[in-house]
Amino acid sequence: MVIRGNYHGHEAIQFFNPSSDLYILLHPDGTFWTAYKAGPNQITQLLTKGRMY
């Protein structure tokens, strides 16, 4: 799933795989930012508010 939102207050393109909880973050221009396995609270924030923090 692709979610346009914010990461630490910065615009970002977010990819989330609910099967593996893998979270991949790109800068708005498409360059790689970071990736990691999201925890339960992070997943809730991402799906309800479009942001990880």
Summary of the structure (lengths in Angstrom):
residues: 53
radius of gyration: 9.8
end to end distance: 18.1
largest distance: 28.1
contacts: 133
relative contact order: 0.28
helix: 19%
strand: 49%
